[in-house]
Amino acid sequence: AAPTRAGGDDGKQNAVRAGTLRLARSSADLRAASAMTRSSRTFRAAVDGARTRPRVSRRHAARMCGIIGVFRQDGAAAPELYEGLLMLQHRGQDSAGMVTFDGLRFRERKDNGLVASIFDKRAMDALEGSIGIGHVRYPTAGGLSATEAQPFFVNSPLGIYLIHNGNLTNTNELELSLGGRMMKTSSDSEVLLNVLAEDISGEMTDDPEADLDKIIFDACTKTMKKVKGAYSCIAMVNQVGLFAFRDPNGIRPLVLGSRKSAEDPEKDEWCVASEDSAFGPLGFSRVRDVNAGEAILITPEGKMISRQCVNGQISPCIFEYIYLARPDSTLNGISVYEFQLELGRRLARRIKDREEWEIDVVVPVPDGSRPSAIEIAQELELPYREGLVKNRYVGRTFIMPDQRTRELSVRRKLNAMRSVFNGKKVLLVDDSIVRGTTMSQIVQMCRSAGATKVYLASAAPPVKHPNVYGVDMPSRDEFVAHNRDEEGVCELLGADGLIYQSVADMLQAGRSMNSQIERFDASCFDGDYVCGDIDEKYLENLAKGGRGKGRKGAAR
């Protein structure tokens, strides 16, 4: 029989579970399945041990992504997932995926492209069900196929779909532990899904009569103790509900929202997303951040259950506030917009020490640097002007798949207004300078538009180290600040002066807005990785296998 939604009492729930797990109707069956898994794992280990060459991972990180899950009491979840994904499109423009559940079956749609181009009316009409999850991502090395798009699915046990934002740092070890489970893709997210599925299966084997809610939480606790790295995840588990969890360091964001059902105001509806900016168009109100090491379950009846699966200490990625997140989002109790304003105020104090700089006007590099540039202009008592006009129909250059595409995109993306630059000494403010490709071309644009001097101010410190937790910065060689001091970077970019934010000021800005955060992950700036398992060998392998292979920073 096809699976149906779980009933209210334990007896009915166990009866439904028996109908759902058609291949495991008894504890004996489950024990036999477990033995087969152990046998296949032993065989896999023997084969791996016999190999003469060291095993090289071909797994690719999820990189920067946006995730959302919606639970409704009645009505279709797909239109709300669509609106939410549009609000998260800045987090990934390569592919998008969505899956819904109507209590009987899952319905999936995913492909390469933007949200609006993938989910036309026909696709939306087919996505029936009042619960669903959605995902957007941007490209990874060897991962441009639509099959790499999320969500990912495993049929056993129960039937689970999962979406993931972040990057696992012990994927090789995890994959070896999975025994006979085979992967369809090269994504670390699929490995994570299978680890969770294996732990759920193990819990069901150990206690087949246990409540499914307890099984899911116990399994997630086991998974969190095995998995290293960054992961904010949302899953749909057949007969269990919408399930979200976050790594013990809380590196990637995950926010919970709620609202009352329009059909029955006594009942709650829920949303979980990477950023709370996705809540506004949907009418959800922010409840709180999902805690580090916490899991949250929304049952089929709409009850919210939470458990602190492992001890956690929030250490969010500070690059989220600088570049990745929308300014109208609040993450871990910190307003992204207010954080960016504070960066501008602190940087302005340092610019004042550059007495030799003669500045006529402050111009932001749109869009992310505007808050910082506004504060800098105010602190320096200088005019603020929008001198660079942005073409809104070109994607973000930072997440373009290769260097050549980024270089071409810059010229299509921005145009300098001569009326602002002609005869002026200009201070250009950017949120960050990573590879320098964009900035070196912008400096040339400003000079062509008549600027007599071009000074640069970066609201972020120099990026010198790879990001291993889900941002596409895998190789030191591609960073313009790698093995260069401030003067060397300035010369390479063709500017008349350059100033960076200090790491200390950046971290103090964050702590001043949430004193409960003792530590941020600022590894791309200071090389201090919060998970504590990153060594030089790992970084070398990352550079060889990632998108950073062969890429360099800016060139004159």
C-alpha positions as a Python dict, from the first residue, in 0.01 Angstrom:
ca = {
    (1, 'A'): (0, 0, 0),
    (2, 'A'): (113, 356, -67),
    (3, 'P'): (235, 551, 238),
    (4, 'T'): (-20, 779, 408),
    (5, 'R'): (13, 1053, 667),
    (6, 'A'): (76, 937, 1019),
    (7, 'G'): (-218, 899, 1254),
    (8, 'G'): (-255, 1047, 1597),
    (9, 'D'): (-192, 752, 1836),
    (10, 'D'): (115, 531, 1860),
    (11, 'G'): (-69, 221, 1742),
    (12, 'K'): (-177, 384, 1419),
    (13, 'Q'): (168, 534, 1367),
    (14, 'N'): (332, 192, 1399),
    (15, 'A'): (76, 49, 1158),
    (16, 'V'): (156, 320, 904),
    (17, 'R'): (527, 259, 951),
    (18, 'A'): (477, -111, 877),
    (19, 'G'): (301, -16, 555),
    (20, 'T'): (573, 227, 460),
    (21, 'L'): (870, -1, 529),
    (22, 'R'): (753, -268, 293),
    (23, 'L'): (1091, -447, 293),
    (24, 'A'): (1134, -450, 670),
    (25, 'R'): (814, -563, 843),
    (26, 'S'): (974, -728, 1146),
    (27, 'S'): (1269, -685, 1380),
    (28, 'A'): (1418, -1000, 1224),
    (29, 'D'): (1405, -838, 881),
    (30, 'L'): (1573, -526, 1018),
    (31, 'R'): (1847, -730, 1186),
    (32, 'A'): (1905, -920, 861),
    (33, 'A'): (1928, -593, 668),
    (34, 'S'): (2177, -461, 922),
    (35, 'A'): (2388, -774, 887),
    (36, 'M'): (2391, -735, 509),
    (37, 'T'): (2505, -376, 549),
    (38, 'R'): (2786, -481, 785),
    (39, 'S'): (2890, -752, 540),
    (40, 'S'): (2904, -511, 248),
    (41, 'R'): (3097, -264, 461),
    (42, 'T'): (3353, -535, 546),
    (43, 'F'): (3387, -623, 178),
    (44, 'R'): (3427, -255, 83),
    (45, 'A'): (3699, -210, 347),
    (46, 'A'): (3885, -515, 219),
    (47, 'V'): (3877, -384, -137),
    (48, 'D'): (3997, -41, -29),
    (49, 'G'): (4277, -197, 175),
    (50, 'A'): (4397, -392, -126),
    (51, 'R'): (4432, -86, -345),
    (52, 'T'): (4788, 14, -413),
    (53, 'R'): (4711, 377, -490),
    (54, 'P'): (4592, 620, -226),
    (55, 'R'): (4226, 704, -250),
    (56, 'V'): (4158, 1047, -400),
    (57, 'S'): (3825, 1210, -335),
    (58, 'R'): (3624, 1339, -627),
    (59, 'R'): (3363, 1488, -398),
    (60, 'H'): (3274, 1851, -447),
    (61, 'A'): (3150, 2097, -190),
    (62, 'A'): (2800, 2236, -196),
    (63, 'R'): (2953, 2586, -190),
    (64, 'M'): (2729, 2886, -133),
    (65, 'C'): (2364, 2785, -142),
    (66, 'G'): (2023, 2900, -29),
    (67, 'I'): (1775, 2662, 132),
    (68, 'I'): (1412, 2689, 241),
    (69, 'G'): (1145, 2459, 379),
    (70, 'V'): (774, 2536, 415),
    (71, 'F'): (503, 2357, 614),
    (72, 'R'): (138, 2450, 554),
    (73, 'Q'): (-172, 2309, 718),
    (74, 'D'): (-361, 2329, 388),
    (75, 'G'): (-292, 2452, 37),
    (76, 'A'): (8, 2424, -192),
    (77, 'A'): (359, 2482, -59),
    (78, 'A'): (516, 2518, -406),
    (79, 'P'): (412, 2883, -472),
    (80, 'E'): (560, 2986, -136),
    (81, 'L'): (878, 2792, -198),
    (82, 'Y'): (903, 2970, -532),
    (83, 'E'): (873, 3314, -371),
    (84, 'G'): (1120, 3216, -101),
    (85, 'L'): (1375, 3092, -354),
    (86, 'L'): (1346, 3421, -543),
    (87, 'M'): (1439, 3598, -219),
    (88, 'L'): (1740, 3364, -186),
    (89, 'Q'): (1846, 3377, -553),
    (90, 'H'): (2151, 3589, -460),
    (91, 'R'): (2294, 3282, -285),
    (92, 'G'): (2307, 3077, -604),
    (93, 'Q'): (2227, 3131, -970),
    (94, 'D'): (2343, 2809, -1132),
    (95, 'S'): (2061, 2568, -1048),
    (96, 'A'): (1749, 2532, -838),
    (97, 'G'): (1540, 2245, -712),
    (98, 'M'): (1216, 2188, -529),
    (99, 'V'): (1030, 1886, -393),
    (100, 'T'): (685, 1872, -235),
    (101, 'F'): (492, 1605, -45),
    (102, 'D'): (116, 1554, -29),
    (103, 'G'): (113, 1275, 227),
    (104, 'L'): (121, 1006, -39),
    (105, 'R'): (414, 1080, -267),
    (106, 'F'): (699, 1320, -335),
    (107, 'R'): (703, 1541, -642),
    (108, 'E'): (1036, 1683, -762),
    (109, 'R'): (1160, 1941, -1010),
    (110, 'K'): (1522, 2056, -1043),
    (111, 'D'): (1742, 2186, -1324),
    (112, 'N'): (2019, 2427, -1414),
    (113, 'G'): (1918, 2791, -1441),
    (114, 'L'): (1744, 3063, -1243),
    (115, 'V'): (1437, 2998, -1032),
    (116, 'A'): (1201, 3184, -1268),
    (117, 'S'): (1319, 2987, -1571),
    (118, 'I'): (1294, 2643, -1408),
    (119, 'F'): (955, 2667, -1239),
    (120, 'D'): (703, 2759, -1507),
    (121, 'K'): (328, 2715, -1461),
    (122, 'R'): (332, 2354, -1575),
    (123, 'A'): (607, 2264, -1329),
    (124, 'M'): (436, 2448, -1045),
    (125, 'D'): (99, 2280, -1109),
    (126, 'A'): (267, 1940, -1082),
    (127, 'L'): (428, 2018, -745),
    (128, 'E'): (133, 1923, -526),
    (129, 'G'): (148, 1907, -149),
    (130, 'S'): (139, 2130, 156),
    (131, 'I'): (498, 2063, 266),
    (132, 'G'): (813, 2116, 62),
    (133, 'I'): (1177, 2217, 44),
    (134, 'G'): (1373, 2423, -210),
    (135, 'H'): (1736, 2494, -293),
    (136, 'V'): (1947, 2729, -506),
    (137, 'R'): (2320, 2686, -566),
    (138, 'Y'): (2604, 2820, -774),
    (139, 'P'): (2858, 2621, -977),
    (140, 'T'): (3128, 2390, -850),
    (141, 'A'): (3412, 2213, -1025),
    (142, 'G'): (3287, 1905, -1201),
    (143, 'G'): (2940, 1975, -1071),
    (144, 'L'): (2754, 2159, -1345),
    (145, 'S'): (2520, 1873, -1434),
    (146, 'A'): (2156, 1911, -1337),
    (147, 'T'): (2188, 1579, -1154),
    (148, 'E'): (2412, 1760, -905),
    (149, 'A'): (2129, 2002, -824),
    (150, 'Q'): (1957, 1951, -492),
    (151, 'P'): (1739, 1818, -329),
    (152, 'F'): (1886, 1466, -303),
    (153, 'F'): (1681, 1155, -225),
    (154, 'V'): (1721, 813, -64),
    (155, 'N'): (1437, 562, -69),
    (156, 'S'): (1543, 369, 241),
    (157, 'P'): (1464, 400, 518),
    (158, 'L'): (1126, 571, 500),
    (159, 'G'): (1208, 798, 206),
    (160, 'I'): (1413, 1111, 269),
    (161, 'Y'): (1482, 1427, 68),
    (162, 'L'): (1755, 1662, 190),
    (163, 'I'): (1902, 2003, 102),
    (164, 'H'): (2231, 2129, 241),
    (165, 'N'): (2420, 2458, 264),
    (166, 'G'): (2785, 2431, 363),
    (167, 'N'): (3076, 2195, 307),
    (168, 'L'): (3186, 1879, 482),
    (169, 'T'): (3557, 1846, 557),
    (170, 'N'): (3573, 1470, 627),
    (171, 'T'): (3379, 1343, 325),
    (172, 'N'): (3631, 1068, 238),
    (173, 'E'): (3605, 914, 582),
    (174, 'L'): (3225, 935, 577),
    (175, 'E'): (3196, 779, 234),
    (176, 'L'): (3410, 482, 338),
    (177, 'S'): (3185, 425, 639),
    (178, 'L'): (2875, 388, 423),
    (179, 'G'): (2945, 33, 314),
    (180, 'G'): (2726, -70, 23),
    (181, 'R'): (2544, 260, -24),
    (182, 'M'): (2614, 390, -373),
    (183, 'M'): (2612, 758, -478),
    (184, 'K'): (2466, 906, -793),
    (185, 'T'): (2665, 1230, -783),
    (186, 'S'): (2997, 1377, -670),
    (187, 'S'): (2831, 1598, -408),
    (188, 'D'): (2924, 1594, -41),
    (189, 'S'): (2558, 1674, 28),
    (190, 'E'): (2457, 1331, -101),
    (191, 'V'): (2714, 1174, 130),
    (192, 'L'): (2562, 1363, 423),
    (193, 'L'): (2215, 1243, 330),
    (194, 'N'): (2331, 882, 319),
    (195, 'V'): (2509, 911, 654),
    (196, 'L'): (2185, 1036, 809),
    (197, 'A'): (1985, 761, 636),
    (198, 'E'): (2227, 495, 763),
    (199, 'D'): (2197, 626, 1118),
    (200, 'I'): (1816, 629, 1096),
    (201, 'S'): (1825, 271, 970),
    (202, 'G'): (2051, 173, 1258),
    (203, 'E'): (1818, 330, 1515),
    (204, 'M'): (1520, 147, 1364),
    (205, 'T'): (1712, -179, 1374),
    (206, 'D'): (1805, -134, 1739),
    (207, 'D'): (1449, -50, 1845),
    (208, 'P'): (1187, -117, 1574),
    (209, 'E'): (901, -19, 1806),
    (210, 'A'): (1045, 319, 1903),
    (211, 'D'): (859, 638, 1820),
    (212, 'L'): (969, 775, 1484),
    (213, 'D'): (1030, 1121, 1628),
    (214, 'K'): (1277, 978, 1879),
    (215, 'I'): (1445, 770, 1609),
    (216, 'I'): (1503, 1077, 1391),
    (217, 'F'): (1652, 1285, 1672),
    (218, 'D'): (1871, 1000, 1798),
    (219, 'A'): (1996, 935, 1445),
    (220, 'C'): (2071, 1303, 1391),
    (221, 'T'): (2272, 1306, 1714),
    (222, 'K'): (2484, 1019, 1580),
    (223, 'T'): (2527, 1195, 1247),
    (224, 'M'): (2640, 1520, 1408),
    (225, 'K'): (2904, 1332, 1605),
    (226, 'K'): (3048, 1187, 1283),
    (227, 'V'): (3025, 1476, 1040),
    (228, 'K'): (3277, 1761, 1038),
    (229, 'G'): (3255, 2094, 864),
    (230, 'A'): (2966, 2328, 794),
    (231, 'Y'): (2611, 2211, 736),
    (232, 'S'): (2273, 2374, 765),
    (233, 'C'): (2019, 2122, 637),
    (234, 'I'): (1648, 2079, 581),
    (235, 'A'): (1499, 1736, 512),
    (236, 'M'): (1158, 1591, 440),
    (237, 'V'): (1113, 1247, 594),
    (238, 'N'): (814, 1039, 492),
    (239, 'Q'): (569, 997, 784),
    (240, 'V'): (789, 1209, 1011),
    (241, 'G'): (772, 1566, 878),
    (242, 'L'): (997, 1860, 803),
    (243, 'F'): (1334, 1820, 976),
    (244, 'A'): (1606, 2086, 1004),
    (245, 'F'): (1945, 2078, 1174),
    (246, 'R'): (2261, 2288, 1203),
    (247, 'D'): (2624, 2198, 1273),
    (248, 'P'): (2770, 2242, 1624),
    (249, 'N'): (2956, 2557, 1520),
    (250, 'G'): (2659, 2720, 1346),
    (251, 'I'): (2884, 2827, 1060),
    (252, 'R'): (2611, 2862, 797),
    (253, 'P'): (2286, 3040, 885),
    (254, 'L'): (1946, 2877, 944),
    (255, 'V'): (1641, 3067, 1067),
    (256, 'L'): (1297, 2955, 1187),
    (257, 'G'): (975, 3146, 1112),
    (258, 'S'): (607, 3090, 1187),
    (259, 'R'): (258, 3221, 1116),
    (260, 'K'): (-102, 3128, 1184),
    (261, 'S'): (-294, 2924, 928),
    (262, 'A'): (-536, 3134, 725),
    (263, 'E'): (-787, 2849, 725),
    (264, 'D'): (-756, 2777, 1100),
    (265, 'P'): (-594, 3051, 1313),
    (266, 'E'): (-555, 2801, 1596),
    (267, 'K'): (-296, 2611, 1395),
    (268, 'D'): (65, 2708, 1319),
    (269, 'E'): (252, 2701, 989),
    (270, 'W'): (630, 2705, 964),
    (271, 'C'): (921, 2810, 747),
    (272, 'V'): (1293, 2737, 781),
    (273, 'A'): (1538, 2925, 556),
    (274, 'S'): (1896, 3038, 513),
    (275, 'E'): (1791, 3399, 569),
    (276, 'D'): (1485, 3556, 729),
    (277, 'S'): (1455, 3796, 434),
    (278, 'A'): (1270, 3505, 269),
    (279, 'F'): (995, 3529, 533),
    (280, 'G'): (857, 3873, 443),
    (281, 'P'): (678, 3799, 113),
    (282, 'L'): (533, 3481, 266),
    (283, 'G'): (391, 3643, 578),
    (284, 'F'): (608, 3449, 822),
    (285, 'S'): (748, 3616, 1133),
    (286, 'R'): (1096, 3543, 1256),
    (287, 'V'): (1096, 3315, 1560),
    (288, 'R'): (1469, 3259, 1614),
    (289, 'D'): (1786, 3114, 1468),
    (290, 'V'): (1825, 2739, 1479),
    (291, 'N'): (2090, 2688, 1744),
    (292, 'A'): (2429, 2535, 1675),
    (293, 'G'): (2400, 2158, 1723),
    (294, 'E'): (2019, 2174, 1734),
    (295, 'A'): (1759, 1983, 1532),
    (296, 'I'): (1398, 2091, 1477),
    (297, 'L'): (1109, 1872, 1365),
    (298, 'I'): (776, 1996, 1230),
    (299, 'T'): (539, 1700, 1260),
    (300, 'P'): (265, 1625, 1003),
    (301, 'E'): (20, 1788, 1244),
    (302, 'G'): (224, 2108, 1261),
    (303, 'K'): (376, 2062, 1604),
    (304, 'M'): (729, 2199, 1642),
    (305, 'I'): (969, 1979, 1842),
    (306, 'S'): (1334, 2069, 1906),
    (307, 'R'): (1631, 1893, 2059),
    (308, 'Q'): (1985, 2003, 2133),
    (309, 'C'): (2148, 1698, 1975),
    (310, 'V'): (2508, 1790, 2061),
    (311, 'N'): (2671, 2072, 2252),
    (312, 'G'): (2713, 2372, 2027),
    (313, 'Q'): (2890, 2707, 2033),
    (314, 'I'): (2781, 2952, 1765),
    (315, 'S'): (3076, 3059, 1546),
    (316, 'P'): (2915, 3201, 1231),
    (317, 'C'): (3102, 3273, 910),
    (318, 'I'): (3166, 3647, 912),
    (319, 'F'): (3180, 3655, 532),
    (320, 'E'): (2802, 3604, 540),
    (321, 'Y'): (2764, 3957, 677),
    (322, 'I'): (3018, 4110, 443),
    (323, 'Y'): (2911, 3964, 110),
    (324, 'L'): (2681, 3663, 104),
    (325, 'A'): (2365, 3764, 290),
    (326, 'R'): (2105, 4024, 194),
    (327, 'P'): (2122, 4352, 389),
    (328, 'D'): (1761, 4306, 504),
    (329, 'S'): (1847, 3980, 681),
    (330, 'T'): (1920, 3929, 1049),
    (331, 'L'): (2150, 3633, 1118),
    (332, 'N'): (2242, 3511, 1466),
    (333, 'G'): (2092, 3824, 1617),
    (334, 'I'): (2298, 4059, 1399),
    (335, 'S'): (2145, 4283, 1135),
    (336, 'V'): (2349, 4248, 816),
    (337, 'Y'): (2279, 4611, 727),
    (338, 'E'): (2383, 4746, 1068),
    (339, 'F'): (2698, 4536, 1058),
    (340, 'Q'): (2793, 4683, 720),
    (341, 'L'): (2729, 5036, 850),
    (342, 'E'): (2960, 4969, 1144),
    (343, 'L'): (3231, 4843, 908),
    (344, 'G'): (3207, 5176, 726),
    (345, 'R'): (3239, 5377, 1046),
    (346, 'R'): (3544, 5184, 1159),
    (347, 'L'): (3710, 5204, 818),
    (348, 'A'): (3649, 5579, 800),
    (349, 'R'): (3858, 5629, 1115),
    (350, 'R'): (4150, 5457, 945),
    (351, 'I'): (4106, 5657, 625),
    (352, 'K'): (4138, 5979, 825),
    (353, 'D'): (4497, 5879, 901),
    (354, 'R'): (4577, 5886, 528),
    (355, 'E'): (4631, 6262, 534),
    (356, 'E'): (4801, 6253, 193),
    (357, 'W'): (4479, 6135, 27),
    (358, 'E'): (4292, 6423, -135),
    (359, 'I'): (3937, 6294, -187),
    (360, 'D'): (3658, 6480, -364),
    (361, 'V'): (3383, 6220, -366),
    (362, 'V'): (3297, 5875, -224),
    (363, 'V'): (3155, 5621, -471),
    (364, 'P'): (3035, 5268, -383),
    (365, 'V'): (3085, 4963, -600),
    (366, 'P'): (2723, 4843, -615),
    (367, 'D'): (2548, 4683, -443),
    (368, 'G'): (2700, 4537, -128),
    (369, 'S'): (2929, 4826, -40),
    (370, 'R'): (2659, 5095, -19),
    (371, 'P'): (2602, 5086, 359),
    (372, 'S'): (2975, 5110, 432),
    (373, 'A'): (3028, 5381, 170),
    (374, 'I'): (2742, 5591, 312),
    (375, 'E'): (2898, 5585, 657),
    (376, 'I'): (3245, 5661, 523),
    (377, 'A'): (3116, 5965, 334),
    (378, 'Q'): (2933, 6087, 643),
    (379, 'E'): (3231, 6039, 874),
    (380, 'L'): (3466, 6213, 628),
    (381, 'E'): (3211, 6486, 552),
    (382, 'L'): (3241, 6421, 180),
    (383, 'P'): (2973, 6394, -92),
    (384, 'Y'): (2838, 6045, -164),
    (385, 'R'): (2762, 5972, -529),
    (386, 'E'): (2635, 5674, -727),
    (387, 'G'): (2895, 5684, -1003),
    (388, 'L'): (2875, 5324, -1120),
    (389, 'V'): (2552, 5214, -1287),
    (390, 'K'): (2477, 4844, -1257),
    (391, 'N'): (2313, 4626, -1520),
    (392, 'R'): (2071, 4420, -1310),
    (393, 'Y'): (2047, 4144, -1570),
    (394, 'V'): (2403, 4019, -1522),
    (395, 'G'): (2484, 3769, -1247),
    (396, 'R'): (2723, 3826, -957),
    (397, 'T'): (3079, 3805, -1089),
    (398, 'F'): (3215, 3649, -769),
    (399, 'I'): (3012, 3334, -838),
    (400, 'M'): (3079, 3309, -1212),
    (401, 'P'): (3221, 2966, -1301),
    (402, 'D'): (3553, 3078, -1452),
    (403, 'Q'): (3789, 3372, -1475),
    (404, 'R'): (3724, 3459, -1840),
    (405, 'T'): (3348, 3471, -1784),
    (406, 'R'): (3398, 3699, -1483),
    (407, 'E'): (3619, 3938, -1682),
    (408, 'L'): (3364, 3970, -1963),
    (409, 'S'): (3082, 4004, -1715),
    (410, 'V'): (3240, 4302, -1537),
    (411, 'R'): (3225, 4515, -1852),
    (412, 'R'): (2862, 4422, -1907),
    (413, 'K'): (2775, 4465, -1543),
    (414, 'L'): (2899, 4817, -1463),
    (415, 'N'): (2924, 5148, -1643),
    (416, 'A'): (3097, 5459, -1507),
    (417, 'M'): (2918, 5797, -1528),
    (418, 'R'): (3150, 6065, -1659),
    (419, 'S'): (2954, 6340, -1480),
    (420, 'V'): (3058, 6190, -1146),
    (421, 'F'): (3421, 6102, -1221),
    (422, 'N'): (3546, 6368, -1461),
    (423, 'G'): (3820, 6575, -1297),
    (424, 'K'): (3759, 6419, -953),
    (425, 'K'): (3974, 6243, -697),
    (426, 'V'): (3758, 5945, -613),
    (427, 'L'): (3741, 5707, -318),
    (428, 'L'): (3594, 5377, -442),
    (429, 'V'): (3447, 5160, -165),
    (430, 'D'): (3391, 4787, -212),
    (431, 'D'): (3262, 4528, 35),
    (432, 'S'): (3565, 4306, -29),
    (433, 'I'): (3846, 4250, -277),
    (434, 'V'): (3897, 3878, -336),
    (435, 'R'): (4051, 3802, -675),
    (436, 'G'): (4089, 4160, -788),
    (437, 'T'): (3962, 4093, -1141),
    (438, 'T'): (3655, 4311, -1098),
    (439, 'M'): (3832, 4590, -911),
    (440, 'S'): (4122, 4628, -1155),
    (441, 'Q'): (3874, 4678, -1440),
    (442, 'I'): (3664, 4922, -1237),
    (443, 'V'): (3971, 5133, -1166),
    (444, 'Q'): (4035, 5149, -1542),
    (445, 'M'): (3671, 5246, -1603),
    (446, 'C'): (3697, 5532, -1354),
    (447, 'R'): (4011, 5667, -1518),
    (448, 'S'): (3850, 5641, -1862),
    (449, 'A'): (3557, 5842, -1723),
    (450, 'G'): (3795, 6121, -1623),
    (451, 'A'): (3899, 6046, -1264),
    (452, 'T'): (4232, 6210, -1181),
    (453, 'K'): (4293, 5992, -875),
    (454, 'V'): (4137, 5658, -775),
    (455, 'Y'): (4173, 5547, -414),
    (456, 'L'): (4035, 5211, -297),
    (457, 'A'): (3881, 5117, 38),
    (458, 'S'): (3780, 4760, 121),
    (459, 'A'): (3522, 4717, 398),
    (460, 'A'): (3672, 4371, 458),
    (461, 'P'): (4030, 4273, 541),
    (462, 'P'): (4247, 4115, 269),
    (463, 'V'): (4138, 3762, 179),
    (464, 'K'): (4447, 3541, 213),
    (465, 'H'): (4324, 3193, 302),
    (466, 'P'): (4089, 2940, 141),
    (467, 'N'): (3735, 2911, 267),
    (468, 'V'): (3657, 2544, 334),
    (469, 'Y'): (3308, 2585, 473),
    (470, 'G'): (3100, 2648, 163),
    (471, 'V'): (3228, 2956, -21),
    (472, 'D'): (3408, 2928, -355),
    (473, 'M'): (3754, 3037, -245),
    (474, 'P'): (3957, 2715, -261),
    (475, 'S'): (4307, 2831, -359),
    (476, 'R'): (4544, 3091, -217),
    (477, 'D'): (4693, 3152, -561),
    (478, 'E'): (4376, 3317, -688),
    (479, 'F'): (4367, 3581, -412),
    (480, 'V'): (4508, 3916, -514),
    (481, 'A'): (4643, 3963, -158),
    (482, 'H'): (4830, 3631, -158),
    (483, 'N'): (5201, 3699, -98),
    (484, 'R'): (5143, 4073, -148),
    (485, 'D'): (5131, 4358, 98),
    (486, 'E'): (4891, 4649, 68),
    (487, 'E'): (5126, 4844, -155),
    (488, 'G'): (5175, 4547, -387),
    (489, 'V'): (4801, 4493, -425),
    (490, 'C'): (4747, 4863, -489),
    (491, 'E'): (5004, 4860, -766),
    (492, 'L'): (4856, 4549, -925),
    (493, 'L'): (4507, 4699, -925),
    (494, 'G'): (4633, 5021, -1078),
    (495, 'A'): (4505, 5245, -797),
    (496, 'D'): (4659, 5552, -637),
    (497, 'G'): (4601, 5423, -286),
    (498, 'L'): (4447, 5127, -102),
    (499, 'I'): (4324, 5065, 250),
    (500, 'Y'): (4174, 4752, 401),
    (501, 'Q'): (3959, 4698, 708),
    (502, 'S'): (4159, 4544, 992),
    (503, 'V'): (4069, 4195, 1113),
    (504, 'A'): (4044, 4324, 1470),
    (505, 'D'): (3796, 4598, 1378),
    (506, 'M'): (3588, 4356, 1173),
    (507, 'L'): (3560, 4106, 1459),
    (508, 'Q'): (3490, 4378, 1714),
    (509, 'A'): (3210, 4508, 1494),
    (510, 'G'): (3044, 4167, 1506),
    (511, 'R'): (3091, 4111, 1877),
    (512, 'S'): (2955, 4457, 1956),
    (513, 'M'): (2622, 4351, 1802),
    (514, 'N'): (2593, 4013, 1975),
    (515, 'S'): (2807, 3965, 2283),
    (516, 'Q'): (2702, 3599, 2305),
    (517, 'I'): (2912, 3522, 1998),
    (518, 'E'): (3260, 3462, 2137),
    (519, 'R'): (3411, 3363, 1805),
    (520, 'F'): (3341, 3415, 1437),
    (521, 'D'): (3479, 3198, 1162),
    (522, 'A'): (3704, 3449, 986),
    (523, 'S'): (3929, 3181, 837),
    (524, 'C'): (3952, 3338, 492),
    (525, 'F'): (4106, 3642, 660),
    (526, 'D'): (4308, 3497, 950),
    (527, 'G'): (4354, 3127, 860),
    (528, 'D'): (4192, 3012, 1187),
    (529, 'Y'): (3944, 2731, 1104),
    (530, 'V'): (3682, 2682, 1374),
    (531, 'C'): (3639, 2305, 1327),
    (532, 'G'): (4006, 2250, 1406),
    (533, 'D'): (4058, 1972, 1151),
    (534, 'I'): (4214, 2164, 861),
    (535, 'D'): (4583, 2116, 789),
    (536, 'E'): (4814, 2213, 506),
    (537, 'K'): (4763, 1882, 325),
    (538, 'Y'): (4387, 1937, 320),
    (539, 'L'): (4432, 2286, 174),
    (540, 'E'): (4672, 2157, -92),
    (541, 'N'): (4422, 1891, -201),
    (542, 'L'): (4147, 2152, -205),
    (543, 'A'): (4348, 2378, -434),
    (544, 'K'): (4429, 2089, -669),
    (545, 'G'): (4073, 1964, -698),
    (546, 'G'): (3866, 2280, -662),
    (547, 'R'): (3764, 2557, -895),
    (548, 'G'): (4072, 2748, -789),
    (549, 'K'): (4295, 2518, -992),
    (550, 'G'): (4494, 2724, -1237),
    (551, 'R'): (4330, 3052, -1146),
    (552, 'K'): (4526, 3361, -1055),
    (553, 'G'): (4445, 3701, -916),
    (554, 'A'): (4418, 4025, -1106),
    (555, 'A'): (4669, 4123, -1372),
    (556, 'R'): (4748, 4468, -1507),
}
